[in-house]
Amino acid sequence: MRFNGILFLSLLISSIAQAQNVNISLFDDEQPLLGSGAKPLEQLHLTPPPLPDVTIDLTQPEPVVPSEPEQLAQETTPSSVINLPDQTTHVVNGASANPSNIPLHNVHGFDVHGFYLGMSVEETLEQAEQAGYTLKLKQEDVPRFYASDYANRCQKQGVYVPQDLRSCIRNFARAERQSYISQIDMTRGKNEAISLFFTSHNTSNELYKIIYYNYGDSSLNFTTINTQKKLQRQREFWAAIYNTYGHPDDAQNMIWGDPQKAFMKVQMFGTAYNAMIALVDIRAYAYDYFAAEDIEKERPPKNEFAFSY
């Protein structure tokens, strides 16, 4: 009976193992004794095979896989290499052309066709005539602190129609010498344009921003000859820029000078290879705003809440 019980138990476990496709060792002994020499049932131990030892090295860092946008950016953003007249090579969209820690350019010494930062309105009009520019717009403006006050005066006089109100504000500003030329737009030929921006009379009504455009030929299609013309235009433009202003302080963004104070930014854009030069004095614009604000604070307060006569 004991042998039959052992045999039955062995067949049962073997059947289960075969059904689950698992190899299970029934006894610790490789060749257990059966029959009269068999061990008692309570001394037999069913022991499954031990699991293999797995060692994981947690000290190794996981490999860094670049994200898809980074991979696309590396594949689709080639650097534009320009050969300069001095036979040096400058990378426009790559590393800085000026790796050494030398002082930034002083862009107050830069000019675009004779226009430079700090010029008066009269000086710019004289230079425009000498450079062959044609006047397209001369915009007159009023500091917003004064415009609000003039608008209240006009409304007290019964002026409410927007067109009449603007005319009334302008007349008040001219009478008190607060109106100023804020912008002048000019063109030269068919492909050149320049916009000049001025501060108010609070800071001498001086030139603080110059935006120059040189437009390419947008009628050129994408033939081999026309593509060569566009690339030739690109080479000539950048060569002229470097010959005139030197290497940029920030080659990644094509900026000369200090973006927090005064700077020049140059770029080409569009399929026609349009060129743009921006020369800006940030501090001059900020000083003009705060000067007008200080004047407004010095003015007597308005009695907006009069509850008695």
Secondary structure as UniProt FT lines:
FT   HELIX           2..19
FT   TURN            20..21
FT   HELIX           35..37
FT   HELIX           41..43
FT   TURN            58..59
FT   HELIX           68..76
FT   STRAND          81..83
FT   TURN            85..86
FT   STRAND          89..91
FT   HELIX           107..109
FT   TURN            113..114
FT   TURN            117..118
FT   HELIX           121..131
FT   STRAND          134..141
FT   HELIX           144..156
FT   TURN            157..158
FT   HELIX           162..175
FT   TURN            176..177
FT   STRAND          180..188
FT   TURN            189..191
FT   STRAND          192..198
FT   HELIX           201..203
FT   TURN            204..205
FT   STRAND          207..214
FT   TURN            218..219
FT   HELIX           224..245
FT   TURN            251..254
FT   STRAND          255..258
FT   TURN            259..261
FT   STRAND          262..269
FT   TURN            270..273
FT   STRAND          274..281
FT   HELIX           282..298
//
